[in-house]
Amino acid sequence: MPRACLICGKAPISGRKYKRRGMIKRKGGAGAKIVGNTLRTFRPNLQRIKILFKGVVQRASVCVKCIKSGKIVKA
């Protein structure tokens, strides 16, 4: 089963994690410098719940944003 929401299709996306050094300017420093970056994945908050989908009760991975907004009907 893919790590994607059944309703909106939200799936993992790749990004970067930055390592910074130095004090930021608004705190009186010379500015923070990026001294390293690493690839990482941002994963959606998926929950496996029973839903009513196309007239059939089934277990599916649905993101919390869809659950909260009421896009699904819990079985």
PDB file with one MODEL, atoms N, CA, C and O in Angstrom:
MODEL        1
ATOM      1  N   MET A   1       0.840  -1.183   0.000  1.00  0.00           N
ATOM      2  CA  MET A   1       0.000   0.000   0.000  1.00  0.00           C
ATOM      3  C   MET A   1       0.887   1.249   0.000  1.00  0.00           C
ATOM      4  O   MET A   1       1.797   1.364   0.821  1.00  0.00           O
ATOM      5  N   PRO A   2       0.627   2.168  -0.904  1.00  0.00           N
ATOM      6  CA  PRO A   2       1.465   3.364  -0.957  1.00  0.00           C
ATOM      7  C   PRO A   2       1.230   4.273   0.243  1.00  0.00           C
ATOM      8  O   PRO A   2       0.160   4.266   0.851  1.00  0.00           O
ATOM      9  N   ARG A   3       2.261   5.056   0.569  1.00  0.00           N
ATOM     10  CA  ARG A   3       2.143   5.997   1.679  1.00  0.00           C
ATOM     11  C   ARG A   3       1.515   7.286   1.173  1.00  0.00           C
ATOM     12  O   ARG A   3       2.138   8.347   1.197  1.00  0.00           O
ATOM     13  N   ALA A   4       0.279   7.181   0.716  1.00  0.00           N
ATOM     14  CA  ALA A   4      -0.416   8.348   0.188  1.00  0.00           C
ATOM     15  C   ALA A   4      -1.855   8.332   0.680  1.00  0.00           C
ATOM     16  O   ALA A   4      -2.422   7.269   0.933  1.00  0.00           O
ATOM     17  N   CYS A   5      -2.438   9.513   0.814  1.00  0.00           N
ATOM     18  CA  CYS A   5      -3.827   9.637   1.246  1.00  0.00           C
ATOM     19  C   CYS A   5      -4.754   9.179   0.131  1.00  0.00           C
ATOM     20  O   CYS A   5      -4.559   9.532  -1.032  1.00  0.00           O
ATOM     21  N   LEU A   6      -5.758   8.395   0.488  1.00  0.00           N
ATOM     22  CA  LEU A   6      -6.701   7.893  -0.505  1.00  0.00           C
ATOM     23  C   LEU A   6      -7.577   9.011  -1.051  1.00  0.00           C
ATOM     24  O   LEU A   6      -8.006   8.945  -2.203  1.00  0.00           O
ATOM     25  N   ILE A   7      -7.851  10.031  -0.255  1.00  0.00           N
ATOM     26  CA  ILE A   7      -8.764  11.096  -0.643  1.00  0.00           C
ATOM     27  C   ILE A   7      -8.066  12.180  -1.472  1.00  0.00           C
ATOM     28  O   ILE A   7      -8.482  12.476  -2.593  1.00  0.00           O
ATOM     29  N   CYS A   8      -7.005  12.769  -0.913  1.00  0.00           N
ATOM     30  CA  CYS A   8      -6.374  13.912  -1.599  1.00  0.00           C
ATOM     31  C   CYS A   8      -5.091  13.534  -2.329  1.00  0.00           C
ATOM     32  O   CYS A   8      -4.581  14.334  -3.114  1.00  0.00           O
ATOM     33  N   GLY A   9      -4.557  12.347  -2.094  1.00  0.00           N
ATOM     34  CA  GLY A   9      -3.349  11.914  -2.795  1.00  0.00           C
ATOM     35  C   GLY A   9      -2.059  12.469  -2.217  1.00  0.00           C
ATOM     36  O   GLY A   9      -1.007  12.375  -2.850  1.00  0.00           O
ATOM     37  N   LYS A  10      -2.126  13.050  -1.016  1.00  0.00           N
ATOM     38  CA  LYS A  10      -0.919  13.596  -0.385  1.00  0.00           C
ATOM     39  C   LYS A  10       0.062  12.457  -0.121  1.00  0.00           C
ATOM     40  O   LYS A  10      -0.302  11.436   0.463  1.00  0.00           O
ATOM     41  N   ALA A  11       1.316  12.643  -0.558  1.00  0.00           N
ATOM     42  CA  ALA A  11       2.331  11.602  -0.470  1.00  0.00           C
ATOM     43  C   ALA A  11       3.631  12.204   0.050  1.00  0.00           C
ATOM     44  O   ALA A  11       3.751  13.426   0.132  1.00  0.00           O
ATOM     45  N   PRO A  12       4.613  11.362   0.404  1.00  0.00           N
ATOM     46  CA  PRO A  12       5.887  11.892   0.872  1.00  0.00           C
ATOM     47  C   PRO A  12       6.568  12.743  -0.197  1.00  0.00           C
ATOM     48  O   PRO A  12       6.531  12.417  -1.384  1.00  0.00           O
ATOM     49  N   ILE A  13       7.193  13.841   0.243  1.00  0.00           N
ATOM     50  CA  ILE A  13       7.966  14.667  -0.675  1.00  0.00           C
ATOM     51  C   ILE A  13       9.370  14.817  -0.100  1.00  0.00           C
ATOM     52  O   ILE A  13       9.563  14.765   1.115  1.00  0.00           O
ATOM     53  N   SER A  14      10.334  15.000  -0.974  1.00  0.00           N
ATOM     54  CA  SER A  14      11.709  15.131  -0.507  1.00  0.00           C
ATOM     55  C   SER A  14      12.027  16.591  -0.240  1.00  0.00           C
ATOM     56  O   SER A  14      11.435  17.498  -0.826  1.00  0.00           O
ATOM     57  N   GLY A  15      12.973  16.791   0.656  1.00  0.00           N
ATOM     58  CA  GLY A  15      13.392  18.139   1.000  1.00  0.00           C
ATOM     59  C   GLY A  15      14.763  18.081   1.631  1.00  0.00           C
ATOM     60  O   GLY A  15      15.470  17.079   1.526  1.00  0.00           O
ATOM     61  N   ARG A  16      15.133  19.166   2.289  1.00  0.00           N
ATOM     62  CA  ARG A  16      16.444  19.234   2.910  1.00  0.00           C
ATOM     63  C   ARG A  16      16.343  19.656   4.369  1.00  0.00           C
ATOM     64  O   ARG A  16      15.417  20.365   4.764  1.00  0.00           O
ATOM     65  N   LYS A  17      17.305  19.211   5.158  1.00  0.00           N
ATOM     66  CA  LYS A  17      17.452  19.637   6.539  1.00  0.00           C
ATOM     67  C   LYS A  17      18.757  20.417   6.603  1.00  0.00           C
ATOM     68  O   LYS A  17      19.813  19.898   6.243  1.00  0.00           O
ATOM     69  N   TYR A  18      18.684  21.662   7.060  1.00  0.00           N
ATOM     70  CA  TYR A  18      19.856  22.534   7.059  1.00  0.00           C
ATOM     71  C   TYR A  18      20.494  22.620   8.438  1.00  0.00           C
ATOM     72  O   TYR A  18      19.798  22.713   9.449  1.00  0.00           O
ATOM     73  N   LYS A  19      21.817  22.590   8.470  1.00  0.00           N
ATOM     74  CA  LYS A  19      22.586  22.802   9.689  1.00  0.00           C
ATOM     75  C   LYS A  19      23.116  24.225   9.634  1.00  0.00           C
ATOM     76  O   LYS A  19      23.795  24.599   8.678  1.00  0.00           O
ATOM     77  N   ARG A  20      22.808  25.029  10.664  1.00  0.00           N
ATOM     78  CA  ARG A  20      23.206  26.435  10.670  1.00  0.00           C
ATOM     79  C   ARG A  20      24.185  26.720  11.791  1.00  0.00           C
ATOM     80  O   ARG A  20      24.161  26.062  12.831  1.00  0.00           O
ATOM     81  N   ARG A  21      25.056  27.715  11.572  1.00  0.00           N
ATOM     82  CA  ARG A  21      26.040  28.140  12.562  1.00  0.00           C
ATOM     83  C   ARG A  21      26.026  29.660  12.633  1.00  0.00           C
ATOM     84  O   ARG A  21      25.888  30.328  11.609  1.00  0.00           O
ATOM     85  N   GLY A  22      26.165  30.198  13.806  1.00  0.00           N
ATOM     86  CA  GLY A  22      26.232  31.642  13.981  1.00  0.00           C
ATOM     87  C   GLY A  22      24.935  32.214  14.529  1.00  0.00           C
ATOM     88  O   GLY A  22      23.870  31.606  14.422  1.00  0.00           O
ATOM     89  N   MET A  23      25.052  33.400  15.119  1.00  0.00           N
ATOM     90  CA  MET A  23      23.888  34.084  15.677  1.00  0.00           C
ATOM     91  C   MET A  23      23.151  34.840  14.573  1.00  0.00           C
ATOM     92  O   MET A  23      23.774  35.441  13.697  1.00  0.00           O
ATOM     93  N   ILE A  24      21.819  34.805  14.623  1.00  0.00           N
ATOM     94  CA  ILE A  24      21.035  35.474  13.594  1.00  0.00           C
ATOM     95  C   ILE A  24      21.099  36.990  13.771  1.00  0.00           C
ATOM     96  O   ILE A  24      21.348  37.488  14.868  1.00  0.00           O
ATOM     97  N   LYS A  25      20.872  37.709  12.682  1.00  0.00           N
ATOM     98  CA  LYS A  25      21.035  39.166  12.681  1.00  0.00           C
ATOM     99  C   LYS A  25      20.109  39.872  13.653  1.00  0.00           C
ATOM    100  O   LYS A  25      20.516  40.840  14.296  1.00  0.00           O
ATOM    101  N   ARG A  26      18.869  39.409  13.776  1.00  0.00           N
ATOM    102  CA  ARG A  26      17.923  40.110  14.648  1.00  0.00           C
ATOM    103  C   ARG A  26      18.273  39.971  16.123  1.00  0.00           C
ATOM    104  O   ARG A  26      17.733  40.692  16.962  1.00  0.00           O
ATOM    105  N   LYS A  27      19.174  39.046  16.443  1.00  0.00           N
ATOM    106  CA  LYS A  27      19.654  38.919  17.822  1.00  0.00           C
ATOM    107  C   LYS A  27      21.017  39.588  18.018  1.00  0.00           C
ATOM    108  O   LYS A  27      21.637  39.457  19.074  1.00  0.00           O
ATOM    109  N   GLY A  28      21.472  40.302  16.990  1.00  0.00           N
ATOM    110  CA  GLY A  28      22.722  41.037  17.124  1.00  0.00           C
ATOM    111  C   GLY A  28      23.931  40.356  16.535  1.00  0.00           C
ATOM    112  O   GLY A  28      25.053  40.821  16.734  1.00  0.00           O
ATOM    113  N   GLY A  29      23.740  39.283  15.825  1.00  0.00           N
ATOM    114  CA  GLY A  29      24.873  38.565  15.241  1.00  0.00           C
ATOM    115  C   GLY A  29      25.163  39.010  13.818  1.00  0.00           C
ATOM    116  O   GLY A  29      24.552  39.945  13.302  1.00  0.00           O
ATOM    117  N   ALA A  30      26.100  38.326  13.201  1.00  0.00           N
ATOM    118  CA  ALA A  30      26.505  38.642  11.828  1.00  0.00           C
ATOM    119  C   ALA A  30      25.644  37.887  10.812  1.00  0.00           C
ATOM    120  O   ALA A  30      25.763  38.111   9.607  1.00  0.00           O
ATOM    121  N   GLY A  31      24.795  37.009  11.288  1.00  0.00           N
ATOM    122  CA  GLY A  31      23.929  36.232  10.394  1.00  0.00           C
ATOM    123  C   GLY A  31      24.277  34.761  10.447  1.00  0.00           C
ATOM    124  O   GLY A  31      25.447  34.397  10.558  1.00  0.00           O
ATOM    125  N   ALA A  32      23.278  33.926  10.367  1.00  0.00           N
ATOM    126  CA  ALA A  32      23.487  32.481  10.416  1.00  0.00           C
ATOM    127  C   ALA A  32      23.926  31.978   9.053  1.00  0.00           C
ATOM    128  O   ALA A  32      23.367  32.358   8.024  1.00  0.00           O
ATOM    129  N   LYS A  33      24.933  31.120   9.062  1.00  0.00           N
ATOM    130  CA  LYS A  33      25.438  30.530   7.825  1.00  0.00           C
ATOM    131  C   LYS A  33      25.021  29.076   7.764  1.00  0.00           C
ATOM    132  O   LYS A  33      24.965  28.394   8.788  1.00  0.00           O
ATOM    133  N   ILE A  34      24.727  28.600   6.561  1.00  0.00           N
ATOM    134  CA  ILE A  34      24.403  27.191   6.364  1.00  0.00           C
ATOM    135  C   ILE A  34      25.720  26.450   6.165  1.00  0.00           C
ATOM    136  O   ILE A  34      26.470  26.748   5.235  1.00  0.00           O
ATOM    137  N   VAL A  35      25.998  25.487   7.037  1.00  0.00           N
ATOM    138  CA  VAL A  35      27.263  24.761   6.968  1.00  0.00           C
ATOM    139  C   VAL A  35      27.077  23.314   6.512  1.00  0.00           C
ATOM    140  O   VAL A  35      28.058  22.585   6.365  1.00  0.00           O
ATOM    141  N   GLY A  36      25.837  22.892   6.290  1.00  0.00           N
ATOM    142  CA  GLY A  36      25.599  21.538   5.811  1.00  0.00           C
ATOM    143  C   GLY A  36      24.135  21.328   5.539  1.00  0.00           C
ATOM    144  O   GLY A  36      23.278  21.916   6.198  1.00  0.00           O
ATOM    145  N   ASN A  37      23.847  20.485   4.564  1.00  0.00           N
ATOM    146  CA  ASN A  37      22.458  20.112   4.336  1.00  0.00           C
ATOM    147  C   ASN A  37      22.365  18.635   4.000  1.00  0.00           C
ATOM    148  O   ASN A  37      23.260  18.056   3.384  1.00  0.00           O
ATOM    149  N   THR A  38      21.255  18.041   4.422  1.00  0.00           N
ATOM    150  CA  THR A  38      21.028  16.615   4.281  1.00  0.00           C
ATOM    151  C   THR A  38      19.671  16.396   3.639  1.00  0.00           C
ATOM    152  O   THR A  38      18.715  17.110   3.944  1.00  0.00           O
ATOM    153  N   LEU A  39      19.578  15.422   2.756  1.00  0.00           N
ATOM    154  CA  LEU A  39      18.286  15.083   2.167  1.00  0.00           C
ATOM    155  C   LEU A  39      17.421  14.361   3.190  1.00  0.00           C
ATOM    156  O   LEU A  39      17.921  13.539   3.959  1.00  0.00           O
ATOM    157  N   ARG A  40      16.147  14.658   3.203  1.00  0.00           N
ATOM    158  CA  ARG A  40      15.197  13.984   4.082  1.00  0.00           C
ATOM    159  C   ARG A  40      13.849  13.927   3.389  1.00  0.00           C
ATOM    160  O   ARG A  40      13.667  14.538   2.336  1.00  0.00           O
ATOM    161  N   THR A  41      12.891  13.194   3.972  1.00  0.00           N
ATOM    162  CA  THR A  41      11.546  13.126   3.418  1.00  0.00           C
ATOM    163  C   THR A  41      10.552  13.701   4.416  1.00  0.00           C
ATOM    164  O   THR A  41      10.648  13.460   5.620  1.00  0.00           O
ATOM    165  N   PHE A  42       9.603  14.461   3.899  1.00  0.00           N
ATOM    166  CA  PHE A  42       8.498  14.976   4.697  1.00  0.00           C
ATOM    167  C   PHE A  42       7.312  14.067   4.424  1.00  0.00           C
ATOM    168  O   PHE A  42       6.812  14.007   3.301  1.00  0.00           O
ATOM    169  N   ARG A  43       6.863  13.358   5.454  1.00  0.00           N
ATOM    170  CA  ARG A  43       5.779  12.393   5.277  1.00  0.00           C
ATOM    171  C   ARG A  43       4.467  12.960   5.793  1.00  0.00           C
ATOM    172  O   ARG A  43       4.451  13.666   6.801  1.00  0.00           O
ATOM    173  N   PRO A  44       3.356  12.654   5.107  1.00  0.00           N
ATOM    174  CA  PRO A  44       2.055  13.122   5.587  1.00  0.00           C
ATOM    175  C   PRO A  44       1.619  12.339   6.820  1.00  0.00           C
ATOM    176  O   PRO A  44       2.043  11.203   7.031  1.00  0.00           O
ATOM    177  N   ASN A  45       0.767  12.960   7.632  1.00  0.00           N
ATOM    178  CA  ASN A  45       0.256  12.322   8.848  1.00  0.00           C
ATOM    179  C   ASN A  45      -0.924  11.431   8.454  1.00  0.00           C
ATOM    180  O   ASN A  45      -2.072  11.875   8.449  1.00  0.00           O
ATOM    181  N   LEU A  46      -0.633  10.176   8.125  1.00  0.00           N
ATOM    182  CA  LEU A  46      -1.655   9.235   7.668  1.00  0.00           C
ATOM    183  C   LEU A  46      -2.150   8.369   8.817  1.00  0.00           C
ATOM    184  O   LEU A  46      -1.373   7.933   9.666  1.00  0.00           O
ATOM    185  N   GLN A  47      -3.441   8.133   8.828  1.00  0.00           N
ATOM    186  CA  GLN A  47      -4.075   7.259   9.808  1.00  0.00           C
ATOM    187  C   GLN A  47      -4.864   6.192   9.062  1.00  0.00           C
ATOM    188  O   GLN A  47      -5.561   6.487   8.091  1.00  0.00           O
ATOM    189  N   ARG A  48      -4.749   4.937   9.527  1.00  0.00           N
ATOM    190  CA  ARG A  48      -5.549   3.863   8.915  1.00  0.00           C
ATOM    191  C   ARG A  48      -6.871   3.769   9.658  1.00  0.00           C
ATOM    192  O   ARG A  48      -6.917   3.351  10.815  1.00  0.00           O
ATOM    193  N   ILE A  49      -7.949   4.161   8.981  1.00  0.00           N
ATOM    194  CA  ILE A  49      -9.273   4.157   9.600  1.00  0.00           C
ATOM    195  C   ILE A  49     -10.278   3.522   8.655  1.00  0.00           C
ATOM    196  O   ILE A  49     -10.049   3.418   7.450  1.00  0.00           O
ATOM    197  N   LYS A  50     -11.405   3.097   9.235  1.00  0.00           N
ATOM    198  CA  LYS A  50     -12.503   2.557   8.427  1.00  0.00           C
ATOM    199  C   LYS A  50     -13.324   3.722   7.908  1.00  0.00           C
ATOM    200  O   LYS A  50     -13.777   4.569   8.679  1.00  0.00           O
ATOM    201  N   ILE A  51     -13.516   3.760   6.583  1.00  0.00           N
ATOM    202  CA  ILE A  51     -14.292   4.838   5.973  1.00  0.00           C
ATOM    203  C   ILE A  51     -15.320   4.251   5.017  1.00  0.00           C
ATOM    204  O   ILE A  51     -15.223   3.101   4.588  1.00  0.00           O
ATOM    205  N   LEU A  52     -16.298   5.075   4.703  1.00  0.00           N
ATOM    206  CA  LEU A  52     -17.286   4.721   3.695  1.00  0.00           C
ATOM    207  C   LEU A  52     -16.833   5.370   2.396  1.00  0.00           C
ATOM    208  O   LEU A  52     -16.923   6.588   2.240  1.00  0.00           O
ATOM    209  N   PHE A  53     -16.339   4.545   1.452  1.00  0.00           N
ATOM    210  CA  PHE A  53     -15.765   5.052   0.205  1.00  0.00           C
ATOM    211  C   PHE A  53     -16.475   4.405  -0.972  1.00  0.00           C
ATOM    212  O   PHE A  53     -16.394   3.191  -1.158  1.00  0.00           O
ATOM    213  N   LYS A  54     -17.167   5.205  -1.762  1.00  0.00           N
ATOM    214  CA  LYS A  54     -17.940   4.732  -2.925  1.00  0.00           C
ATOM    215  C   LYS A  54     -18.952   3.672  -2.530  1.00  0.00           C
ATOM    216  O   LYS A  54     -19.137   2.686  -3.243  1.00  0.00           O
ATOM    217  N   GLY A  55     -19.614   3.876  -1.381  1.00  0.00           N
ATOM    218  CA  GLY A  55     -20.656   2.973  -0.927  1.00  0.00           C
ATOM    219  C   GLY A  55     -20.172   1.701  -0.271  1.00  0.00           C
ATOM    220  O   GLY A  55     -20.982   0.840   0.072  1.00  0.00           O
ATOM    221  N   VAL A  56     -18.857   1.560  -0.084  1.00  0.00           N
ATOM    222  CA  VAL A  56     -18.287   0.353   0.503  1.00  0.00           C
ATOM    223  C   VAL A  56     -17.479   0.744   1.745  1.00  0.00           C
ATOM    224  O   VAL A  56     -16.733   1.722   1.726  1.00  0.00           O
ATOM    225  N   VAL A  57     -17.634  -0.025   2.812  1.00  0.00           N
ATOM    226  CA  VAL A  57     -16.845   0.213   4.017  1.00  0.00           C
ATOM    227  C   VAL A  57     -15.490  -0.449   3.816  1.00  0.00           C
ATOM    228  O   VAL A  57     -15.411  -1.646   3.540  1.00  0.00           O
ATOM    229  N   GLN A  58     -14.426   0.332   3.953  1.00  0.00           N
ATOM    230  CA  GLN A  58     -13.093  -0.225   3.794  1.00  0.00           C
ATOM    231  C   GLN A  58     -12.108   0.497   4.695  1.00  0.00           C
ATOM    232  O   GLN A  58     -12.348   1.623   5.129  1.00  0.00           O
ATOM    233  N   ARG A  59     -10.988  -0.176   4.971  1.00  0.00           N
ATOM    234  CA  ARG A  59      -9.914   0.420   5.750  1.00  0.00           C
ATOM    235  C   ARG A  59      -8.985   1.126   4.777  1.00  0.00           C
ATOM    236  O   ARG A  59      -8.590   0.563   3.756  1.00  0.00           O
ATOM    237  N   ALA A  60      -8.637   2.377   5.109  1.00  0.00           N
ATOM    238  CA  ALA A  60      -7.805   3.133   4.183  1.00  0.00           C
ATOM    239  C   ALA A  60      -6.887   4.074   4.947  1.00  0.00           C
ATOM    240  O   ALA A  60      -7.159   4.449   6.088  1.00  0.00           O
ATOM    241  N   SER A  61      -5.791   4.446   4.289  1.00  0.00           N
ATOM    242  CA  SER A  61      -4.884   5.448   4.831  1.00  0.00           C
ATOM    243  C   SER A  61      -5.376   6.818   4.409  1.00  0.00           C
ATOM    244  O   SER A  61      -5.425   7.131   3.220  1.00  0.00           O
ATOM    245  N   VAL A  62      -5.739   7.630   5.385  1.00  0.00           N
ATOM    246  CA  VAL A  62      -6.282   8.965   5.120  1.00  0.00           C
ATOM    247  C   VAL A  62      -5.488   9.963   5.947  1.00  0.00           C
ATOM    248  O   VAL A  62      -5.185   9.708   7.112  1.00  0.00           O
ATOM    249  N   CYS A  63      -5.149  11.103   5.343  1.00  0.00           N
ATOM    250  CA  CYS A  63      -4.395  12.108   6.090  1.00  0.00           C
ATOM    251  C   CYS A  63      -5.324  12.825   7.079  1.00  0.00           C
ATOM    252  O   CYS A  63      -6.537  12.895   6.881  1.00  0.00           O
ATOM    253  N   VAL A  64      -4.720  13.352   8.144  1.00  0.00           N
ATOM    254  CA  VAL A  64      -5.476  13.985   9.213  1.00  0.00           C
ATOM    255  C   VAL A  64      -6.195  15.240   8.711  1.00  0.00           C
ATOM    256  O   VAL A  64      -7.267  15.583   9.209  1.00  0.00           O
ATOM    257  N   LYS A  65      -5.612  15.918   7.736  1.00  0.00           N
ATOM    258  CA  LYS A  65      -6.250  17.115   7.195  1.00  0.00           C
ATOM    259  C   LYS A  65      -7.608  16.777   6.568  1.00  0.00           C
ATOM    260  O   LYS A  65      -8.566  17.537   6.718  1.00  0.00           O
ATOM    261  N   CYS A  66      -7.693  15.642   5.870  1.00  0.00           N
ATOM    262  CA  CYS A  66      -8.964  15.212   5.276  1.00  0.00           C
ATOM    263  C   CYS A  66      -9.957  14.765   6.347  1.00  0.00           C
ATOM    264  O   CYS A  66     -11.159  14.995   6.211  1.00  0.00           O
ATOM    265  N   ILE A  67      -9.465  14.132   7.406  1.00  0.00           N
ATOM    266  CA  ILE A  67     -10.343  13.684   8.488  1.00  0.00           C
ATOM    267  C   ILE A  67     -10.943  14.894   9.197  1.00  0.00           C
ATOM    268  O   ILE A  67     -12.148  14.929   9.445  1.00  0.00           O
ATOM    269  N   LYS A  68     -10.108  15.893   9.528  1.00  0.00           N
ATOM    270  CA  LYS A  68     -10.566  17.068  10.242  1.00  0.00           C
ATOM    271  C   LYS A  68     -11.527  17.919   9.426  1.00  0.00           C
ATOM    272  O   LYS A  68     -12.475  18.484   9.972  1.00  0.00           O
ATOM    273  N   SER A  69     -11.286  18.014   8.111  1.00  0.00           N
ATOM    274  CA  SER A  69     -12.110  18.870   7.279  1.00  0.00           C
ATOM    275  C   SER A  69     -13.464  18.237   6.927  1.00  0.00           C
ATOM    276  O   SER A  69     -14.337  18.908   6.377  1.00  0.00           O
ATOM    277  N   GLY A  70     -13.637  16.944   7.243  1.00  0.00           N
ATOM    278  CA  GLY A  70     -14.911  16.288   6.992  1.00  0.00           C
ATOM    279  C   GLY A  70     -15.076  15.774   5.570  1.00  0.00           C
ATOM    280  O   GLY A  70     -16.201  15.566   5.115  1.00  0.00           O
ATOM    281  N   LYS A  71     -13.978  15.567   4.868  1.00  0.00           N
ATOM    282  CA  LYS A  71     -14.052  15.054   3.494  1.00  0.00           C
ATOM    283  C   LYS A  71     -14.413  13.579   3.446  1.00  0.00           C
ATOM    284  O   LYS A  71     -14.781  13.063   2.391  1.00  0.00           O
ATOM    285  N   ILE A  72     -14.311  12.892   4.590  1.00  0.00           N
ATOM    286  CA  ILE A  72     -14.621  11.475   4.643  1.00  0.00           C
ATOM    287  C   ILE A  72     -15.767  11.227   5.614  1.00  0.00           C
ATOM    288  O   ILE A  72     -16.082  12.065   6.459  1.00  0.00           O
ATOM    289  N   VAL A  73     -16.384  10.051   5.474  1.00  0.00           N
ATOM    290  CA  VAL A  73     -17.428   9.625   6.396  1.00  0.00           C
ATOM    291  C   VAL A  73     -16.904   8.369   7.079  1.00  0.00           C
ATOM    292  O   VAL A  73     -16.636   7.361   6.425  1.00  0.00           O
ATOM    293  N   LYS A  74     -16.759   8.438   8.400  1.00  0.00           N
ATOM    294  CA  LYS A  74     -16.282   7.266   9.140  1.00  0.00           C
ATOM    295  C   LYS A  74     -17.356   6.182   9.137  1.00  0.00           C
ATOM    296  O   LYS A  74     -18.551   6.467   9.218  1.00  0.00           O
ATOM    297  N   ALA A  75     -16.899   4.929   9.041  1.00  0.00           N
ATOM    298  CA  ALA A  75     -17.840   3.815   9.036  1.00  0.00           C
ATOM    299  C   ALA A  75     -18.225   3.440  10.454  1.00  0.00           C
ATOM    300  O   ALA A  75     -19.015   2.517  10.656  1.00  0.00           O
TER     301      ALA A  75
ENDMDL
END
